[in-house]
Every structure is written in structure tokens, then in C-alpha cells.
Amino acid sequence: MYTPVNRKEQRVKRHRRIRKRVFGTAERPRMSVFKSLKHMYVQIIDDEKGHTLVSAATNEKEIREAIKGMSKTEQAKYLGKVIAERALEKGIKKVVFDRGGFKYQGRVQALADAAREAGLEF
């Protein structure tokens, strides 16, 4: 009998497997990515304290105005630059990348590459 594939459940399972190995510390926090069909969200998290140190999303007012008319991949590149700038302002240079169970391609890869180019190390 055919059982329909629940893509969200599969992504959550992959994310749990990833999170067993990826852990953010104060010296090297975790950069977590979530993408929906419309927006992307990025956080830099210290897992020891359970605090979000820096965050950025495509639905923030200033970012939304700057990315108007861009493709989703271009929006991800812009978001990568923004998160890197905000992290460097807070003194965060090295992070651990958490792709959130998403494939490392397309928007996730574009965001990561842009963050690297802007100065983050991972």
C-alpha cells in the first residue's frame, strides 16, 4: 500500500540527526537556517546558554525593502551578507553551520557562500 511522503517530517528527522553532531558554543556559535516557501530566517545561537546572539530574516522591514524585486537565491545571498555583518559587529567570526535538514544547494548554499565572502568562517 502506498504511503504518502510527508516532506516536513523527513526534514525534521534529518535536522535531528544533524543536531546530534552540531552544537554551538560561546566561542563558535551555531548558525541555523530555516527556509519556507516565501522567506528565509537565519539565527546565530549559543547552545550552551540557549540564547540567540544575532538573527536576520527576509521579512524584516529593512531587508524586505532592500530585496524587493530580487529572485529567492539573490535574496538568500543578501541575507547571508546581512547576517555576517551583524555577527562581525558582535565580535563573532567563527560559526558552525546548521543547514536545518535542508539540502545544501540553492538558497541554503547561496546564503552560506555569501556569509563566507562577507567574513564569517565555517
C-alpha positions in Angstrom: 0.0 0.0 0.0 1.3 3.5 -0.9 2.0 5.8 2.0 2.3 9.5 1.0 5.6 11.2 1.8 5.5 13.9 4.5 8.3 16.2 3.5 8.2 18.2 6.7 8.6 15.1 8.9 11.5 13.9 6.7 13.2 17.3 7.1 12.7 17.3 10.8 14.3 13.8 11.1 17.3 14.9 9.1 17.6 18.0 11.3 17.6 15.9 14.4 20.4 13.7 13.0 22.4 16.8 12.2 21.8 18.3 15.6 23.3 15.3 17.3 26.7 16.4 15.9 26.3 20.2 15.5 26.5 22.1 18.7 27.1 25.8 19.2 29.4 27.2 21.9 30.2 30.7 23.1 33.5 30.6 21.0 31.9 29.1 18.0 28.1 29.5 17.9 25.7 27.7 15.6 24.3 29.4 12.5 20.9 27.9 12.0 19.0 28.3 8.7 15.2 27.9 8.1 13.5 28.4 4.8 9.9 28.5 4.0 8.4 28.8 0.5 8.4 32.6 0.8 11.0 33.6 3.4 14.4 32.7 4.9 15.4 33.0 8.6 18.9 32.8 10.0 20.0 32.8 13.6 23.4 32.6 15.3 22.8 30.7 18.6 24.9 29.9 21.7 23.5 26.4 22.6 25.3 26.4 26.0 23.2 29.3 27.2 20.3 28.8 24.9 20.5 32.4 23.6 20.1 33.8 20.1 23.0 36.2 19.6 22.2 37.5 16.1 19.3 37.0 13.7 18.1 38.1 10.3 15.1 37.3 8.2 13.8 38.3 4.8 10.5 39.5 6.3 12.3 42.2 8.4 11.2 45.7 7.2 14.6 47.0 6.2 15.6 43.8 4.5 12.2 43.4 2.8 12.6 46.8 1.2 16.2 46.1 0.0 15.4 42.7 -1.6 12.3 43.9 -3.4 12.3 42.5 -7.0 15.2 40.0 -6.4 14.9 36.3 -7.0 14.9 34.0 -4.0 18.5 33.0 -4.5 19.6 36.6 -4.7 17.6 37.3 -1.5 19.4 34.5 0.2 22.8 36.0 -0.8 21.7 39.4 0.6 20.6 37.7 3.8 24.0 36.0 4.1 25.8 39.3 3.8 23.5 40.9 6.4 23.9 38.1 9.0 27.7 38.1 8.5 27.8 41.9 9.1 25.6 41.7 12.2 27.7 38.8 13.5 31.0 40.7 12.9 29.6 43.7 14.7 29.0 41.5 17.8 32.5 40.0 17.5 31.5 36.7 16.1 33.9 35.4 13.4 33.6 31.6 13.6 30.4 29.7 13.5 29.2 26.1 12.9 26.8 25.9 10.0 23.4 24.1 10.6 21.5 23.7 7.4 18.3 22.7 9.3 17.7 19.5 7.4 17.6 21.2 4.1 19.8 20.1 1.2 23.0 22.2 0.8 22.0 23.6 -2.6 20.2 26.6 -4.0 19.2 29.2 -1.4 20.9 27.5 1.5 24.2 27.3 -0.4 23.9 30.8 -1.7 23.3 32.1 1.9 26.4 30.2 3.2 28.6 31.3 0.4 27.6 35.0 0.8 28.2 34.8 4.6 31.7 33.3 4.0 32.5 36.0 1.5 31.4 38.7 4.0 33.9 37.4 6.6 32.3 34.5 8.6 34.4 31.4 9.0 32.8 27.9 8.9 
